[in-house]
Amino acid sequence: MTATYRIGQIVPSSNTTMETEIPAMLGARQQIRPERFTFHSSRMRMHKVTREELEAMNREALRCAAELADARVDVMSTACLVAIMAMGNGYHRQVQEELTAVARANQCDAPVMTSAGALVEGLKIMGARRISLLAPYMRSLCDRVVEYIESEGIEVVDSIAFEIPDNLEVGRRDPALLLEDVKKLDTTGVDVVVLSACVQMQSLPSIQLAEDALGIPVTSTAVCTVRRMLDHLGLDPVVPGAGALLSGRYPAASGDRHA
């Protein structure tokens, strides 16, 4: 029988991208691998990407984890990077512990992860020491993301903040624009470019194109999230057309399942 895995995501209510890009990547993988995936979400209210709304949204995450636990998902992930990074360096580890406790209390033994942690872990898998990134956030929140990443031992050489406060507007931004935006980014001596440091800003159609043009690995938070989902499920981390991290170039570390 073909194995089927349930993918659970805790999603901001105004996010329209993670429920499209994650299935798109795993759907592409289904064309070359036998496993199948179903997708399940629980939502937290959020409209504007401000610290106040992000803090309020974070308080809803525990309810969402309990709801996804009821579906007995096989892996569970948050789907908002800045809400976690805005709370202080290393906060993704605390969130993961809290959500895991809720899942276990509701008889779900799925590995629990965060998109914020996935970005950091994905960059480390690629051996990235110096990166540059694009983000839709207001400059102050973008600076917070940069500080968070640097606290994990990865230097951010350059960052561009598009300063779009409305989360729905972020989701509507044409991902093709990133191919021009990245030309304005200083990529001198960087190991990896993060084409979208935000799970709401679409980038998947441009990941491989940007990587081919730049000649260096290009990724996004959504790509890193899929990578870590596959690692936790014990599946080979390969998705066609999604950049270096999902090319098979970087094998999973032993013990990643249920890490």
Order of alpha helices (4+ residues) and beta strands (2+ residues): beta-alpha-beta-alpha-alpha-beta-alpha-alpha-beta-alpha-beta-alpha-beta-alpha-alpha-beta-alpha-beta-alpha
